[in-house]
Amino acid sequence: MITAAMLAIMVALMVVRVPVSIAVGVAALAGLLANDNPLDVLPRMMIDGVDSFAMLAVPFFVLAGQLMNAGGTTERIFDFARDAFGWIRGGLAQVNIGGNMIFAGMSGAALADLAGLGVVVVRAMTKNGYPAPFSAALTLAACVVGPIIPPSIILVIYGLATDTSVGKLFLAGVVPGVTIGISLMVSIWLWVRLRKPDWGKPEPFVLRRAVKSFRRGSLALLSPILIIGCILAGVATPSEIGAIAAGYALLIGIIHGDLTWPRLLACLKESVAMTAVIMYLIAVSSVMAWIVTTERVAHDAAQLMITYVQSPLIGLLLINIFLLIVGMFLETVPALLILSSILLPVVKALGIDPVHFGVIICYNLILGIITPPMGIGLFVAARVAKITPEAVLKASWPLYIPLLAALVIISVVPALSLWLPTTVYRWFGLS
């Protein structure tokens, strides 16, 4: 089967340290050759894969996240999170989780949260006696909330790839994202209560200080409301919302006075580089997805699932296990683009809503950044905390429990993902 051969080539190249983007491109080229397609099909299909006005949402959201990081937003968010969550047992560990939940409503990318807010939080935690490996591991675990709570680059990509409403996906991610954060908070609360470590002491809650820090960060905190509001009001498409988010992030940086010309130029360069990689992955992954479609892999998989699996819960369990394994070896974006075309007919056959499945597949694959052997987040967290990736991995294992518990809850309770978009769209008379 050509699909199996393509995946084998891609994984083999990645094992020998070939960059993911090149591995995916070579695998797509091999698939076309094996399918007796002329070589000029590859560039034409790559262009068709990204030749969409809606794809403009990706670079705009990337730029918005970079501007938020460079515009002094991280420190303001951390100050507010410290005043809002520092009184809970666990202290700065709870601040770390709460801060990531807040920052998730602005950046839309896990690694952006890790490299931005993570620097501030890890520095504060280690300064206050928290072990550096634990601080880095918790920051890494908390940053997976970023792509779930809107805005989310990966939800935009899933929505465009599967023709699913991006507005509904954004709303669908709110409650599951909060669920993930609460799961982590509860686990830290229990850990500190049972183990009684030297660190984790709560800080007193001071209302006046909390109000002051809220005012300092109010412009940034309004960003998610602005984005969701534009969607519900129907005044902007996902691409236009991305442009609004980037413009608003630029405005915040200018008003705060933290966004200097050198920082702005660095943001633009980083955004261009990140966008180029993402769009290239989308282009070559679309070629692989086309080959998978022509081989009727999705159709055959759906028929197989219908034949042997009657329960949606059993089907979701098998799909979750499969996605967790895939996330350990493949980068999030190519895995999402390849697998969504295969699995969407399967979940539809099981009666699972595409919006609900969008949250599930995105969360599953984003967990791959904290799982070896790929686990790119392990290396970023190690760099932030100035320790080894092995130390981060060792400290991360206990945090898999609440993360997987949240995955189970999100999977078996569709209402967590579907209640908010269904209710809001009904209120506003949207389809």
C-alpha positions in Angstrom: 0.0 0.0 0.0 1.4 3.4 -1.0 0.1 5.1 2.1 1.9 2.7 4.4 5.1 3.1 2.3 4.9 6.9 2.5 4.5 6.8 6.3 7.4 4.3 6.6 9.6 6.6 4.6 8.7 9.6 6.6 9.3 7.9 10.0 12.5 6.4 8.8 13.9 9.7 7.6 12.9 11.4 10.9 14.6 8.6 12.9 17.9 9.4 11.1 17.5 13.1 12.1 16.2 14.4 8.8 14.1 17.6 9.4 10.4 16.9 9.6 9.6 19.2 6.7 12.0 17.5 4.4 10.9 14.0 5.5 7.3 14.8 4.7 8.2 16.3 1.3 10.3 13.3 0.3 7.6 10.9 1.4 5.0 12.8 -0.6 7.3 12.7 -3.7 7.8 9.0 -3.2 4.0 8.5 -3.0 3.5 10.3 -6.3 6.2 8.3 -8.1 4.8 5.0 -6.7 1.3 6.1 -8.0 2.8 6.8 -11.5 2.0 10.5 -11.3 4.1 13.0 -13.3 6.5 15.1 -11.2 4.9 18.4 -12.2 1.9 17.3 -10.1 3.8 17.9 -6.9 4.3 21.7 -7.2 0.8 22.2 -8.6 -0.8 20.3 -5.7 1.4 22.0 -3.1 0.2 25.4 -4.5 -3.4 24.3 -4.5 -3.0 23.1 -0.9 -2.2 26.6 0.4 -4.0 28.7 -2.2 -6.8 29.7 0.0 -7.8 33.1 1.4 -8.7 31.4 4.7 -5.1 30.2 5.1 -4.1 33.8 5.8 -5.3 33.2 9.3 -2.2 31.1 10.0 0.5 33.9 9.6 -1.7 36.5 11.3 -2.2 34.4 14.4 1.5 33.5 14.4 2.4 37.2 14.3 -0.2 38.0 17.0 1.5 35.5 19.3 4.9 36.8 18.6 3.8 40.4 19.2 2.2 39.4 22.5 5.4 37.9 23.7 7.5 40.9 22.7 5.1 43.6 23.8 5.5 43.1 27.6 2.3 41.1 27.9 3.9 38.1 29.6 5.0 40.0 32.7 1.6 41.6 33.1 -0.2 38.3 32.7 2.1 36.7 35.2 1.5 39.5 37.8 -2.3 39.1 37.4 -2.1 35.3 37.6 0.0 35.5 40.7 -2.6 37.7 42.4 -5.5 35.6 41.1 -4.1 32.1 41.8 -1.2 32.4 44.2 -3.4 31.9 47.2 -4.2 28.3 46.2 -2.2 25.5 47.8 0.8 25.0 45.5 1.5 28.7 45.2 3.5 29.6 42.1 2.8 26.2 40.6 -0.9 27.2 40.5 0.1 30.6 39.1 2.0 28.8 36.4 -1.1 26.8 35.3 -3.4 29.8 35.6 -1.1 32.1 33.7 -0.9 29.6 30.9 -4.7 29.4 30.7 -4.9 33.2 30.5 -2.1 33.5 28.0 -3.6 30.7 25.9 -6.4 33.1 25.0 -3.8 35.3 23.2 -1.0 33.3 21.6 -2.7 30.2 20.1 0.5 28.0 20.1 1.9 25.8 22.9 5.6 26.5 22.1 4.9 30.2 22.0 3.5 30.0 25.5 6.4 27.9 26.7 9.1 30.2 25.2 7.2 33.4 26.2 5.4 33.1 29.6 7.5 30.1 30.5 10.7 32.1 30.8 9.0 34.5 33.4 7.3 31.7 35.3 10.3 29.3 35.6 12.6 32.1 36.7 10.1 33.1 39.4 9.6 29.5 40.6 13.2 28.6 40.8 14.0 31.9 42.6 11.4 30.9 45.2 12.8 27.5 45.9 10.9 25.3 43.4 13.0 22.6 41.8 14.1 23.6 38.3 13.1 20.2 36.7 9.6 20.4 38.3 9.2 24.1 37.2 10.1 23.2 33.6 8.0 20.1 33.5 4.9 21.9 34.9 5.3 24.8 32.5 5.6 22.3 29.6 2.4 20.4 30.8 0.5 23.7 31.3 1.4 25.0 27.8 -0.7 22.3 26.1 -3.7 24.4 27.0 -2.5 27.0 24.5 -3.8 25.3 21.3 -7.1 24.3 22.9 -8.3 27.6 24.3 -9.0 30.1 21.5 -7.5 31.5 19.4 -5.7 28.4 18.2 -3.5 28.0 15.1 -4.0 24.2 15.1 -7.8 24.5 15.4 -7.7 26.9 12.4 -5.7 24.3 10.4 -8.1 21.5 11.4 -11.1 23.6 10.5 -9.7 24.5 7.1 -8.6 21.0 6.3 -12.0 19.4 7.2 -14.3 22.3 6.2 -15.4 22.6 9.8 -16.6 26.0 11.3 -13.6 27.7 12.9 -15.9 29.8 15.0 -17.5 26.6 16.5 -14.1 25.1 17.0 -12.9 28.2 18.9 -15.9 28.1 21.2 -15.6 24.3 21.5 -12.1 24.6 22.9 -13.0 26.9 25.8 -14.5 24.4 28.3 -12.1 21.6 27.5 -9.1 24.0 27.9 -10.4 25.0 31.3 -10.9 21.3 32.1 -7.3 20.6 31.3 -6.1 23.5 33.5 -8.3 22.4 36.4 -7.1 18.8 36.2 -3.5 20.1 36.5 -4.4 22.4 39.4 -6.2 19.6 41.3 -3.2 17.3 40.8 -0.8 20.0 42.2 -3.1 20.7 45.1 -3.1 17.0 46.0 0.6 16.6 45.5 1.5 19.4 47.8 -1.1 18.3 50.4 0.1 14.7 50.5 3.9 15.1 49.9 4.2 18.4 51.9 7.3 19.6 50.1 9.3 22.7 51.2 8.0 24.6 48.2 4.4 25.2 47.2 3.4 27.6 50.0 0.4 29.7 49.0 0.6 33.5 49.0 -2.0 35.8 50.7 -4.8 37.1 48.5 -4.9 40.9 48.4 -7.9 42.3 46.5 -6.4 45.7 46.0 -3.3 44.2 44.4 -5.3 41.9 42.2 -7.4 44.8 40.9 -4.3 46.8 40.2 -2.6 43.9 38.3 -5.9 43.4 36.4 -5.9 47.0 35.3 -2.3 46.8 34.1 -3.1 43.7 32.0 -6.6 44.6 31.0 -5.8 45.4 27.4 -4.3 41.9 26.9 -7.0 40.2 28.8 -9.6 41.7 26.5 -8.0 40.0 23.4 -9.9 36.7 23.6 -13.2 38.6 24.1 -12.4 40.7 21.0 -11.7 37.6 18.9 -14.7 35.6 20.0 -16.9 38.8 19.7 -15.8 39.3 16.1 -16.8 35.7 15.3 -20.2 35.9 16.9 -21.0 39.3 15.4 -20.2 37.9 12.0 -18.0 40.9 11.1 -14.9 38.9 10.2 -13.8 35.7 8.7 -11.0 33.6 10.4 -8.4 35.3 8.2 -9.7 38.8 9.1 -9.9 37.8 12.8 -6.2 36.8 12.6 -5.4 40.3 11.2 -7.5 41.9 13.9 -5.6 39.9 16.6 -2.2 40.9 15.1 -3.2 44.5 14.9 -4.6 44.5 18.4 -1.4 42.9 19.7 0.7 45.6 18.0 -1.5 48.3 19.5 -1.1 46.8 23.0 2.7 46.8 22.6 2.7 50.4 21.4 0.5 51.6 24.2 2.5 49.8 26.9 5.7 51.2 25.3 7.5 47.8 25.4 7.5 47.0 21.7 10.6 48.7 20.4 11.7 48.7 16.7 14.4 45.9 17.3 11.8 43.8 19.0 9.2 44.4 16.2 11.7 43.4 13.5 12.6 40.3 15.5 8.9 39.4 15.7 8.4 39.9 12.0 11.5 37.7 11.1 10.4 34.9 13.5 6.8 35.1 12.2 8.0 34.8 8.6 10.2 31.8 9.4 7.6 30.0 11.5 4.8 30.7 8.9 7.1 29.4 6.0 7.6 26.1 7.8 3.9 25.7 8.7 2.7 26.6 5.2 5.3 24.2 3.6 4.1 21.4 5.9 0.5 22.1 4.9 1.5 22.1 1.2 3.3 18.7 1.2 0.9 17.2 3.7 -2.0 18.1 1.3 -0.2 16.0 -1.3 0.0 13.0 1.1 -3.6 13.5 2.1 -4.6 13.4 -1.6 -2.8 10.1 -2.1 -4.4 8.7 1.0 -7.8 9.8 -0.4 -7.2 8.2 -3.8 -6.3 4.9 -2.2 -9.6 5.0 -0.3 -7.8 4.5 3.0 -10.4 6.6 4.8 -13.3 4.8 3.3 -11.8 1.4 4.1 -11.0 2.4 7.6 -14.5 3.7 8.2 -16.0 0.4 6.9 -13.6 -1.6 9.1 -14.5 0.4 12.2 -18.3 0.1 11.4 -17.9 -3.6 11.0 -16.1 -4.4 14.2 -16.8 -1.4 16.5 -20.4 -0.5 17.3 -19.9 1.7 20.4 -18.7 5.3 19.9 -16.9 5.1 23.2 -14.9 2.1 22.2 -14.1 3.7 18.9 -12.9 6.9 20.6 -10.8 4.8 22.9 -9.0 3.1 20.0 -8.6 6.4 18.1 -7.2 8.1 21.2 -4.6 5.4 21.7 -3.7 5.5 18.1 -3.3 9.3 18.1 -1.2 9.3 21.3 1.2 6.9 19.6 1.3 8.9 16.4 1.9 12.1 18.4 5.0 10.5 19.8 6.6 10.3 16.4 5.1 12.9 14.1 4.9 16.7 14.3 1.5 18.1 15.1 0.7 19.9 11.9 1.6 17.2 9.4 0.0 14.5 11.6 -3.2 16.5 11.8 -3.4 17.2 8.1 -2.8 13.5 7.2 -4.9 11.9 9.8 -7.9 14.2 9.8 -8.8 13.1 6.3 -8.5 9.4 7.3 -10.2 9.6 10.7 -13.0 12.1 10.0 -15.2 9.6 8.0 -14.6 7.0 10.7 -15.8 9.3 13.5 -18.8 10.5 11.4 -19.7 6.8 10.9 -19.7 6.4 14.7 -21.9 9.4 15.1 -19.3 11.7 16.6 -19.5 15.4 15.9 -16.6 16.8 13.8 -16.3 19.7 16.2 -16.0 17.4 19.2 -13.5 15.3 17.3 -11.5 18.4 16.3 -10.8 19.2 20.0 -9.9 15.5 20.6 -7.5 15.1 17.8 -5.8 18.5 18.4 -5.4 17.7 22.1 -4.1 14.2 21.4 -1.5 15.4 18.9 -0.3 18.4 20.9 0.5 16.0 23.8 3.2 14.7 21.5 5.4 17.8 22.3 5.9 16.4 25.8 6.4 12.7 24.9 9.6 11.2 23.6 11.1 10.3 21.2 10.1 13.5 19.4 9.0 15.7 22.3 10.2 19.0 21.0 8.7 20.7 24.0 11.1 18.8 26.3 14.0 20.5 24.6 12.4 24.0 24.7 11.5 23.6 28.4 15.1 22.4 29.1 16.5 25.4 27.4 14.1 27.8 29.3 15.1 26.2 32.6 18.8 25.7 31.6 18.7 22.0 32.5 18.9 18.8 30.5 15.8 17.4 28.6 16.3 14.1 30.5 15.7 16.0 33.8 12.5 17.6 32.3 11.2 14.2 31.1 11.8 12.6 34.5 9.9 15.3 36.3 7.1 15.2 33.7 5.8 11.6 34.3 3.5 12.4 37.2 1.9 15.2 35.2 0.8 12.8 32.5 -1.9 11.5 34.8 -4.0 14.7 35.0 -3.4 15.4 31.3 -4.7 11.9 30.3 -7.5 12.2 32.8 -8.6 15.4 31.1 -8.4 13.6 27.7 -10.7 10.9 28.9 -13.2 13.4 30.3 -13.2 15.4 27.1 -13.7 12.3 25.0 -16.5 10.7 27.0 -18.4 14.0 27.7 -19.2 15.6 24.3 -21.2 18.3 26.0 -17.9 19.9 27.2 -17.0 20.6 23.6 -20.4 21.1 22.1 -22.5 22.9 24.7 -20.9 26.4 24.3 -20.9 26.5 20.4 -24.4 25.1 20.2 -25.8 27.5 22.8 -24.0 30.6 21.5 -24.8 30.0 17.9 -28.5 29.4 18.8 -28.6 32.7 20.8 -27.1 34.7 17.9 -29.1 32.9 15.3 -26.0 31.6 13.5 -25.8 28.4 11.4 
